[in-house]
Amino acid sequence: MNEIIDRISEIEAASAAIIEDANQKKKEFAGLMEQRMKEFDIQTEAETEKKLASLKQALEEKTGQELARLKSSTLAVQKALRETYRKNHTAYAEQILTGMIKG
């Protein structure tokens, strides 16, 4: 009978050691996963910042080009209007005066 009790005690001690070892490995694995998650978060954040900076630069360049195009277009329209006025200001004045007289 003592032999059975001794054997049960040995099995119980072995199972306790196995459970303790499993808990220790579980803690180590959890720590490893936490570290990997932190590294992933850091890497993802860096990649995101890099991509955002690239997109921002591209947008600023595109905006600058569009502004330059609009400025050039506006200056061309202003020049054309000035030239048209310079050539036709007498006719415009006559039309206005005629319209006022005929009323």
Secondary structure, DSSP 8 states (H G I E B T S, - for coil): -HHHHHHHHHHHHHHHHHHHHHHHHHHHHHHHHHHHHHHHHHHHHHHHHHHHHHHHHHHHHHHHHHHHHHHHHHHHHHHHHHHHHHHHHHHHHHHHHHHHHH-
